Amino acid sequence: MTEETFNVVQFFEDDSHEYVRRGVTAEEAVKAAHHYCHCVGAQIGMTRRVIVTDEGDACCFEWQYGKGVTFK
């Protein structure tokens, strides 16, 4: 049986985005999401949103600047 994998994406104030992890374990995705939700870019508002998606591209976690975790 194959372990499910996840992607982590950060979104910026100019509406662009970057995949910061692709095809990683749940543990690695959560650690990466935590990092990107608490980094300097997130603190000053350059990073506006961080999401974790599963293999089917369903959102499993969402953080938004100024709101915090909005979906878990």
N, C-alpha and C positions, 0 to 999 in steps of 0.2 A: 504494500500500500504506500502510495506517495504522499508526502506531507504537503498540505496546502501552502501556497505561496501568496505573497502580498506585495503591493507597490505603495510607495510613499511619495506624495507630490506636494510641493510648496507653490503657492501662488503669490504674485507680487502686486504692488500697488498699480502697476501699469497694465494689469490683466494678463501678463505673461505667466508661464508656469514652468516648472522644472521637476522632472522625475529625479528624486534624490536616492531612491532605492527601487529596484525592480526584481521581482521574483525571489524575495527573501522570506525567511521564516517569520512567524507571528512575533516571536521574541525580538528579532532584529528590527521588524517594522515598528513595534511599540517603542523600542529604544530610540530609533531614528526620529519618530514623530515627537517624542518627548524633547529630544535635542532641538529640533526645528521650531517647536512651540515656545522654547525658552531661550533661544539664541538672541544675540544683539539685534539682528534684523527684525525678529518678532517683537522685541521690546520697544523698538522705535517706530514700528509700523511699516517697514519695508516689506516684510513678509505679512501678507494679509490673511492667509488661510493655509492650513495643512490638512491633508486628508490621507487616509489609508484605504486602499481598495483591495478587494479580493480578486481571485483569478477571473471571475465573471464581471469584473469592473464595477461591482456594487460597493458603495461607500460603507465602510465599517467603523470609521472614526472621522470626526471633523473638529477642527479648532479654528476659530476666527478671531482676528485682532479686535480687541476691545470687548469681546463677548466671552472668550474662553472656549471650553469644550462645549460644542452645540449638539453633537451626536456621538453616541458611543454604544 
